[in-house]
């Protein structure tokens, strides 16, 4: 009889499947290059997305704008929904690399 600890648990296979789906769904060009990933000693990573060079100045502005003003800007045509979504997806991708914030249901 094998050890319980040595046997793979059903949840482990499901967890790995979810991690693979997540990895495969991330746009590779939005990933932080290894040299831009902050060291473990850095406690405040709030500015990493802005420092990364992945987001354009316009995308940084979009992700720093409150929802009410984003809706107004989209309503006037100053921004498109696609621009807003891409900006947030890029920032979320960076955030996930830093703190594993994305998960699957």
Secondary structure, DSSP 8 states (H G I E B T S, - for coil): ---TTTS--HHHHHHHHHHHHHHHHS-GGGS--GGGS--TT----TTHHHHSSSS-HHHHHHHTS-HHHHHHHHHHTSS-HHHHHHHHHHHHHHHHHHH------
